[in-house]
Amino acid sequence: MNRSDPTDEAASGRQRQGTCRHANVCIGSSHTRRTPAPPQEDPIANRYDAYDARIDQALRTHKRKSRIVSVAIIAIGLLVVAVALLMGGRRRESRAASVAVGDDSTMVAQTLGQPPHRCEASNLAHLENQFPAGTPRPTIDEEMIRLRRGTVTRWVYPKGQGCVPDDGAVEVGFDRQGRVLWVVPTRDKRPLVYEGAPT
């Protein structure tokens, strides 16, 4: 009966292990390990990253210029609005100076346009400060009584200032016949015009 030599079996086992190590595949082993492939970079993502970096750089480069341009545009816009308001106020002031006591409401509307505010006569206390400089107080009191009795309605320009006129507003008072009883061509700039007012 042939017996296998233990040394031969050990040598055979070592040979199999050596073969397994060199070939990286062990036959008869249920647990084989494979090295995972390294992740590949996405070329499309890299292109987008580079594109974003260029955009960020351009924005940083032109940020100061953009601010300067924006400020300049806003300043020019405000200047245009201010000039338009100033010129509009001067045109209205010039036209209001041509409105005379006795003119009818149709003529006033043709000269100044339709009034943005048609207001009640109220007590007209705000007119006391609009008399020509140097008007004696008794004259002011007497004229105010007459204007309160005769005024039925008043028109106030321009739009947005309401029935309480602000500086620069034009105000016209009408009697029952729809004729001009008094006019303030420009509040705080030109005095009240009424029948018998000094010229």
C-alpha positions in Angstrom: 0.0 0.0 0.0 1.4 3.3 -1.0 1.5 6.1 1.4 1.9 9.6 0.3 4.8 11.4 1.7 3.7 14.4 3.9 6.6 16.4 2.6 5.3 15.9 -0.9 1.8 17.1 0.1 3.2 20.2 1.8 5.3 21.0 -1.2 2.3 20.5 -3.5 0.2 22.9 -1.3 2.9 25.5 -1.4 3.1 25.2 -5.2 -0.7 25.8 -5.4 -0.5 28.8 -3.1 2.3 30.2 -5.2 0.3 29.7 -8.4 -2.6 31.4 -6.7 -0.6 34.4 -5.7 1.0 34.8 -9.2 -2.2 34.3 -11.2 -4.4 36.5 -8.8 -7.0 33.8 -9.3 -7.4 30.9 -6.9 -9.1 27.9 -8.4 -11.3 26.3 -5.9 -11.6 29.4 -3.7 -15.1 30.7 -3.2 -13.9 34.2 -2.2 -12.2 36.0 -5.1 -11.4 39.7 -4.9 -11.4 42.1 -7.8 -9.8 45.6 -7.6 -12.5 48.2 -8.4 -11.8 50.4 -11.4 -10.8 54.0 -10.5 -13.7 56.6 -11.1 -13.5 58.4 -14.4 -13.9 62.2 -14.5 -16.9 63.5 -16.5 -15.5 65.7 -19.3 -18.9 67.5 -19.6 -18.9 68.4 -15.9 -15.3 69.7 -16.3 -16.4 71.9 -19.2 -19.3 73.4 -17.2 -17.0 74.1 -14.2 -14.5 75.9 -16.5 -17.4 77.9 -18.0 -18.7 78.9 -14.6 -15.3 79.9 -13.5 -15.0 82.2 -16.6 -18.4 83.7 -15.9 -17.4 84.4 -12.2 -14.2 86.0 -13.3 -16.0 88.2 -15.9 -18.6 89.3 -13.3 -15.9 90.2 -10.8 -13.9 92.1 -13.5 -17.0 94.1 -14.6 -18.7 94.5 -11.3 -17.2 98.0 -10.6 -18.0 99.2 -14.1 -21.5 97.9 -13.8 -22.1 99.8 -10.6 -20.7 103.0 -12.1 -23.0 102.6 -15.2 -26.0 101.9 -13.0 -25.4 105.0 -10.8 -24.9 107.1 -14.0 -28.2 105.9 -15.4 -30.1 106.6 -12.2 -28.6 110.1 -11.9 -29.5 111.0 -15.5 -33.0 109.7 -15.0 -33.5 111.8 -11.9 -32.1 114.9 -13.7 -34.5 114.4 -16.6 -37.4 114.2 -14.2 -36.3 117.3 -12.2 -35.9 119.3 -15.4 -39.3 118.2 -16.7 -41.0 119.1 -13.4 -39.2 122.5 -13.3 -40.1 123.3 -16.9 -43.7 122.2 -16.4 -44.0 124.4 -13.3 -42.6 127.4 -15.1 -44.9 126.9 -18.1 -47.9 126.6 -15.8 -46.8 129.7 -13.8 -46.5 131.7 -17.0 -49.9 130.7 -18.2 -51.5 131.3 -14.8 -50.2 134.9 -14.9 -52.4 135.5 -18.0 -55.6 134.5 -16.1 -57.5 137.6 -15.2 -60.4 138.4 -12.8 -63.6 138.0 -14.8 -62.4 135.2 -17.1 -64.9 132.3 -17.3 -64.1 128.8 -16.4 -63.9 127.6 -20.0 -61.2 130.1 -20.7 -59.3 129.0 -17.6 -59.5 125.4 -18.6 -58.2 126.3 -22.1 -55.3 128.2 -20.5 -54.3 125.8 -17.7 -56.0 122.6 -18.7 -58.7 120.7 -16.7 -58.1 121.1 -13.0 -56.8 118.1 -11.2 -58.6 119.2 -8.0 -62.0 120.9 -7.8 -62.4 122.0 -4.2 -65.0 123.7 -2.0 -64.6 127.3 -1.0 -63.9 126.4 2.6 -62.9 129.4 4.8 -60.1 130.6 2.5 -57.8 131.4 5.5 -54.8 130.3 3.5 -55.2 133.3 1.2 -54.4 135.8 3.9 -50.6 135.2 3.4 -51.0 135.6 -0.4 -51.9 139.3 -0.5 -49.3 141.7 -2.1 -46.6 142.8 0.3 -47.5 146.0 2.1 -51.2 145.5 2.0 -52.7 147.0 5.1 -54.4 144.7 7.5 -57.8 146.4 7.4 -57.7 146.0 3.6 -56.9 142.3 3.9 -59.7 141.7 6.4 -62.2 143.6 4.2 -61.2 141.7 1.0 -61.3 138.3 2.8 -64.9 139.0 3.8 -65.8 139.8 0.2 -63.9 136.8 -1.2 -65.5 134.3 1.3 -69.0 135.5 0.4 -68.4 135.4 -3.4 -66.3 132.2 -3.8 -68.3 129.1 -4.7 -65.6 126.8 -5.9 -61.8 126.8 -6.4 -59.5 124.9 -8.8 -56.1 123.9 -7.5 -53.1 122.9 -9.8 -51.0 120.8 -10.2 -52.0 117.2 -9.8 -51.2 115.5 -6.6 -51.2 118.5 -4.2 -54.8 118.2 -3.2 -57.1 121.0 -2.0 -54.5 122.4 0.4 -52.1 124.1 -2.1 -48.4 123.7 -1.5 -45.6 126.0 -2.6 -45.7 126.7 -6.3 -49.4 125.7 -6.7 -51.8 127.7 -8.8 -55.2 128.3 -7.4 -58.3 130.0 -9.0 -61.5 131.0 -7.2 -64.8 131.2 -9.1 -68.1 133.0 -8.3 -71.6 131.7 -8.9 -71.5 132.7 -12.5 -68.4 130.6 -13.1 -66.2 133.6 -13.5 -62.8 134.2 -11.9 -63.1 136.1 -8.6 -59.5 135.7 -7.6 -56.3 133.9 -8.6 -53.0 133.0 -7.0 -50.7 132.6 -10.1 -48.0 130.9 -8.0 -48.3 130.3 -4.3 -45.6 132.0 -2.3 -44.1 133.5 -5.5 -46.7 135.7 -7.0 -49.3 137.5 -5.0 -53.1 137.1 -4.9 -54.9 138.8 -7.8 -58.4 140.1 -7.1 -60.6 143.0 -8.2 -59.0 146.2 -7.0 -55.7 144.6 -6.1 -52.6 146.9 -6.5 -50.8 146.4 -9.8 
